[in-house]
């Protein structure tokens, strides 16, 4: 936007330097959202740093379910942040973190169900694992 002479800060918090690192997840809005989506899935809780999050997501996870679910959560969260940003830019509709995190949670459950994971012995318990990480943080 700046290249076109348009001065527009972060649509979530108003910060002037709206670059990738700010958006994922130095921004208080997106970082709060990310932590809510993760629940207790990743321990310890990741910092707002983009590179640290990438390292965490590509490093070997403590188990198969955490590996699958954290990558899925990351993809869905990034998608919804873009969607929310466009919504704010074009439709002036701003949804609170609480609401957006519920959409993301629903999308993740639907994605897991759509894989018919329950028919694959090595994926039995995948959705239960996701549910178990929902209670870690209110
Ligand atoms: Zn921001």
Boltz pocket constraint, residues with backbone or C-beta under 6 A from the ligand:
constraints:
  - pocket:
      binder: B
      contacts: [[A, 10], [A, 11], [A, 12], [A, 13], [A, 14], [A, 15], [A, 22], [A, 26], [A, 27], [A, 28], [A, 29]]
      max_distance: 6.0
